[in-house]
Amino acid sequence: MTTVSPTPQSAMRLRELVFGAACAAAVRAAARLGVADALDDRPATAQELATAVHTEPRPLERLLRALSCYGIFAETEDGKYVHTEMSRMLREDAPNSLRYIALWCTEPWTWEAWPRLDEAVRSGRSVFPELYGKGFFEYLHEDARESAQVFDRAMTTSSKQSAEDVAKLLDLSGASSVADIGGGQGHVLASLLEKHPGLKGTLLDLPTVVANPDPRLRDGGALASRVQIVPGDCREEIPVQADVYIIKNILEWDDESTGRTLANVLKAARPGARVVIIENIVDDSPSMKFTTAMDLLLLLNVGGAKHSKASLVGRMGEAGLEVGAILEVNPYLHAFECTVPA
C-alpha cells in the first residue's frame, strides 16, 4: 500500500471535525443565553451584549469569536458583533427560527449518548436502556421534562416550517377528504385545508399529542368544522377512511413498526386511495450532513433509522402499495406518491 502524506488542509479539517462538539456546545450556549435575541440591527460590543444577557464580558467575547468562525455572528473591524443569516435563526422571534432545533440536538442526554455510538454500531440497538434503565420516550417524559418540552417545541417549529411546503407541493384538487396519520398537532393538515376550501380532514395521533392541536383545528378555530380529531396509535390501528393519507416523518423507528403502520393504512384505505409518505432521506439529498447525523442519533436513542429512497420504496412495496412519483418537498424532505391497489 502506498502511503500518501496528508495535505495541511485535510489535517486542519479533521482537527476541526473532531472538535465538532465545541461548535455544537457554542451554538447551544448562545441559544440558551439568548445572545441572538439581545443583538438587534445595531452592532454591539461584547460588553454591551454581556450586560444584556447577564454574563461576564470576556467569556462571552470568546464564545462570539468561536461562533463567528462558523458564520454564526460576525465581528466588525472595530471589534463589535453583528448578525449573520445563521445567527438570526437563533432568535426566538425569527419566522424561520431554529432555536429549539439547536437546543433539541444538543440536549444533555445527547452528550451521554454520542460517546457510545461505537456500541450502537456493534449491536445495532439503542444505547438508552443501558444508559438510563428505560426507553427513550419513557425517560424523556418521566425524567427529563424540560427536554421533553424542548422536543415538543422543536417538532412544532419543524412541522410549521415544512407544512406550507407540503401544501404548495401536493395537488389535492380531486380529493374530498385527507387524513394526517401520526400528524402531531396537525400543522400539515391545517395548511392543506386552508389551501383547499372544499376538503375535509382527519388528524390521528396519540391522545396526549392531539389534546393540543393547531389552534386552527380546535373548537372555535377557523377550520374546526371541517376536521375530525382521532386519538390513537397508527401502529395499532388506523380507523379512518379518506381519499388521501399523509404520513410524515413517522416511519423511522424500526422495520417492524413501519410494516405495521403501512399494513394498517392498507386495511383502512379504499382501493385507489392515495398515500403520500414524506420523509427525510439519507441519499440524493442536499441536506445529507444533517440527515445522516439525525440517522445516527435515531440509532442511539430509539434504535431507528432514516431511510434511503431504495429502502423506503422497498418497505412500501412489501406492504402492497403501488409506488409512483418521488418529489422533493424542500432540501430536507421528499414525498413518495403511492396508491392503494384494487
C-alpha positions in Angstrom: 0.0 0.0 0.0 1.3 3.4 -1.0 1.4 5.9 1.9 0.3 9.4 0.9 1.1 12.2 3.3 -2.0 14.3 4.3 -2.2 17.8 3.0 -2.2 20.6 5.6 -5.8 21.4 4.6 -7.1 17.8 5.2 -5.3 17.7 8.6 -6.7 21.0 9.6 -10.2 19.9 8.5 -10.0 16.7 10.5 -8.9 18.6 13.6 -11.9 20.9 13.2 -14.2 18.0 12.8 -13.1 16.2 15.9 -13.8 19.4 17.8 -17.3 19.5 16.4 -18.7 19.2 19.9 -17.2 22.6 20.8 -19.2 24.2 17.9 -22.4 22.4 18.9 -21.9 23.5 22.5 -21.2 27.1 21.5 -24.5 27.2 19.5 -26.3 25.7 22.4 -24.8 28.2 24.8 -25.7 31.2 22.6 -29.3 29.9 22.2 -29.7 29.3 26.0 -28.2 32.7 26.8 -30.4 34.5 24.3 -27.5 36.2 22.6 -29.2 36.4 19.2 -32.3 37.9 20.8 -30.2 40.6 22.6 -28.4 41.7 19.4 -30.6 43.8 17.2 -29.7 45.5 13.9 -27.1 47.8 15.6 -23.6 46.5 16.0 -22.8 45.8 19.7 -19.7 45.1 21.8 -19.3 42.0 23.8 -19.6 44.2 26.9 -23.0 45.5 25.8 -24.2 42.1 25.0 -22.9 40.7 28.3 -24.9 43.3 30.2 -28.0 42.3 28.2 -27.7 38.6 28.8 -26.1 38.7 32.3 -22.8 37.1 31.6 -19.1 38.1 32.1 -17.9 40.1 29.1 -14.6 38.2 28.4 -16.1 34.7 28.2 -18.9 35.9 26.1 -16.4 37.5 23.7 -14.6 34.2 23.4 -17.9 32.5 22.7 -18.8 35.0 20.0 -15.3 34.7 18.4 -15.7 30.9 18.2 -19.2 31.2 16.6 -18.0 33.8 14.2 -15.5 31.3 12.7 -18.5 29.3 11.6 -20.5 32.3 10.2 -22.8 32.4 13.3 -22.4 36.2 14.1 -19.7 38.3 12.6 -17.1 40.6 14.1 -16.6 44.1 12.6 -13.2 45.7 12.2 -13.8 47.8 15.3 -14.5 44.8 17.5 -18.3 44.8 17.5 -20.6 42.0 16.7 -23.4 41.9 14.1 -25.9 39.3 12.9 -25.5 36.9 10.0 -28.2 34.8 8.4 -27.4 31.9 10.7 -27.3 33.9 13.9 -30.7 35.5 13.1 -32.2 32.0 13.0 -31.3 31.6 16.7 -33.7 34.4 17.6 -36.9 33.2 19.2 -39.0 35.6 17.1 -37.4 34.7 13.7 -40.0 33.4 11.2 -37.7 30.5 10.3 -36.2 30.1 13.8 -34.0 27.1 14.5 -33.5 27.9 18.2 -35.4 24.9 19.5 -34.0 22.6 16.9 -30.5 23.7 18.0 -31.4 23.1 21.7 -33.0 19.7 20.9 -30.0 18.4 19.1 -27.7 19.4 22.0 -29.8 18.3 25.0 -27.9 16.9 28.0 -28.8 13.3 27.2 -27.1 13.7 23.7 -23.7 14.2 25.4 -24.2 11.0 27.3 -25.3 9.0 24.2 -22.8 10.1 21.5 -19.7 8.6 23.1 -21.5 5.2 22.9 -22.0 5.3 19.2 -19.5 2.5 18.7 -21.6 0.3 20.9 -24.7 1.1 19.0 -22.9 0.4 15.7 -21.7 -3.0 17.0 -25.1 -4.1 18.3 -27.5 -2.2 16.0 -29.5 -1.2 19.1 -30.3 1.9 21.1 -28.0 2.6 24.0 -30.7 4.2 26.0 -31.8 1.2 28.1 -28.3 0.7 29.4 -27.7 4.4 30.0 -30.9 5.2 31.8 -32.7 1.9 32.5 -35.6 2.7 30.3 -36.6 3.5 26.8 -36.0 6.9 25.2 -39.5 8.4 25.3 -40.2 6.9 28.8 -37.1 8.6 30.0 -37.9 11.9 28.3 -41.4 12.2 29.8 -40.6 10.8 33.3 -37.0 12.0 34.0 -36.3 14.9 31.6 -39.5 17.0 31.5 -37.6 20.1 30.3 -36.0 18.2 27.5 -39.5 16.8 26.5 -40.7 20.4 26.3 -37.8 21.4 24.1 -38.6 18.3 21.9 -42.2 19.4 21.6 -41.2 23.0 20.6 -38.6 21.7 18.2 -41.1 19.4 16.5 -43.7 22.1 16.3 -41.2 24.6 14.8 -40.1 22.0 12.2 -43.6 21.0 11.3 -44.8 24.5 10.9 -41.9 25.3 8.6 -42.5 22.3 6.4 -46.3 22.4 6.4 -46.5 25.2 3.9 -44.0 23.5 1.6 -46.1 20.3 1.7 -49.3 22.2 0.9 -47.7 24.0 -2.0 -46.4 20.7 -3.5 -49.4 18.5 -3.2 -52.3 18.7 -5.7 -55.4 17.6 -3.8 -57.9 19.2 -6.2 -59.6 15.9 -6.9 -59.9 14.8 -3.3 -62.7 15.4 -0.8 -61.0 14.1 2.3 -57.5 13.8 3.7 -56.1 12.1 6.8 -52.9 13.1 8.5 -51.7 9.9 10.2 -49.3 10.5 13.1 -49.7 14.2 12.2 -48.7 15.7 15.5 -50.6 18.9 16.2 -51.9 19.0 12.6 -49.9 21.8 11.0 -49.7 20.0 7.7 -53.4 19.2 7.8 -54.3 22.8 8.6 -52.2 24.1 5.7 -53.8 21.6 3.3 -57.3 22.6 4.4 -56.5 26.3 4.1 -55.4 25.7 0.5 -58.4 23.5 -0.4 -61.6 25.0 1.0 -63.8 22.1 -0.1 -61.6 19.5 1.7 -62.4 17.7 5.0 -59.7 16.3 7.2 -58.9 13.9 10.0 -56.0 14.1 12.4 -54.8 10.9 14.1 -52.1 10.8 16.7 -51.5 9.7 20.3 -54.1 11.1 22.8 -51.5 13.3 24.5 -50.5 14.8 21.2 -53.9 15.6 19.7 -55.1 17.0 23.0 -53.2 20.2 22.0 -53.8 20.6 18.2 -53.1 23.6 16.0 -55.3 26.5 17.0 -57.0 26.4 13.6 -58.2 22.9 14.3 -59.5 23.4 17.8 -63.1 24.1 18.8 -63.8 27.6 17.6 -60.9 27.6 15.2 -61.2 28.6 11.6 -61.0 25.0 10.3 -62.7 23.2 13.2 -66.0 22.5 11.3 -64.0 20.5 8.6 -61.9 18.4 11.0 -62.2 15.2 12.9 -59.6 14.6 15.6 -59.0 10.9 16.4 -56.8 9.9 19.3 -54.9 6.7 18.5 -51.7 4.8 17.7 -51.2 4.3 13.9 -49.0 1.3 14.7 -52.0 -0.4 16.3 -55.0 0.7 14.1 -56.0 3.4 11.6 -59.8 3.7 11.9 -60.0 6.4 9.2 -61.2 6.3 5.6 -60.0 9.1 3.3 -59.2 9.9 -0.3 -55.6 10.8 0.6 -53.4 9.7 3.6 -50.5 11.8 4.6 -47.7 10.0 6.6 -44.9 12.3 7.5 -41.7 11.5 9.4 -43.0 8.6 11.4 -41.5 5.6 9.5 -38.1 5.9 11.0 -38.2 3.8 14.1 -37.8 0.1 13.2 -38.9 -2.1 10.3 -41.5 -3.9 12.3 -43.4 -0.8 13.4 -43.0 0.7 9.9 -44.5 -2.5 8.4 -47.4 -2.5 10.9 -48.2 1.2 10.2 -48.3 0.7 6.4 -50.3 -2.5 6.8 -52.9 -0.6 8.9 -53.1 2.0 6.1 -53.9 -0.8 3.6 -56.5 -2.2 5.9 -58.3 1.1 6.3 -58.0 2.6 2.8 -60.3 2.1 -0.2 -58.8 0.8 -3.4 -57.4 3.7 -5.4 -56.7 5.9 -2.3 -53.6 8.0 -2.4 -50.9 7.6 0.2 -48.3 10.3 0.4 -45.2 9.3 2.6 -43.0 12.2 3.5 -39.5 11.6 5.0 -36.0 12.8 5.3 -33.8 10.6 3.3 -30.1 9.8 3.6 -29.2 9.7 -0.1 -29.7 12.1 -3.1 -30.5 15.0 -0.8 -28.9 18.5 -0.4 -29.1 18.0 3.4 -27.0 14.9 3.6 -24.8 16.0 6.5 -27.9 16.9 8.6 -30.0 13.8 7.7 -27.1 11.3 8.2 -26.4 12.9 11.6 -30.1 12.5 12.6 -29.9 8.9 11.3 -27.1 8.2 13.8 -29.0 10.0 16.6 -32.0 7.8 15.9 -29.8 4.7 16.2 -28.6 5.9 19.6 -31.9 6.9 21.1 -34.5 4.5 19.7 -32.6 2.1 17.5 -34.3 3.6 14.5 -33.0 4.8 11.1 -33.7 7.3 8.4 -34.5 5.8 5.0 -32.7 5.8 1.7 -35.0 6.1 -1.4 -34.5 2.4 -2.1 -35.2 1.2 1.5 -38.4 3.3 1.7 -39.6 2.2 -1.7 -38.9 -1.4 -0.6 -41.0 -1.1 2.6 -43.9 0.4 0.7 -43.7 -2.3 -1.9 -43.6 -5.0 0.8 -46.7 -3.5 2.3 -48.5 -3.7 -1.0 -48.6 -0.1 -2.1 -48.0 0.9 -5.7 -45.2 3.5 -5.7 -45.4 6.4 -8.2 -43.6 9.7 -8.3 -40.9 10.8 -5.8 -41.0 14.6 -5.3 -38.7 17.0 -3.5 -40.7 19.0 -0.9 -37.7 21.1 0.2 -33.9 20.4 0.8 -34.8 18.2 3.8 -37.9 16.3 2.7 -39.1 14.0 -0.1 -42.7 13.0 -0.8 -43.3 9.4 -2.1 -46.6 9.2 -4.0 -48.3 5.8 -3.6 -51.7 4.3 -4.5 -53.7 1.5 -2.7 -54.1 -1.2 -5.3 -57.5 -2.5 -6.4 
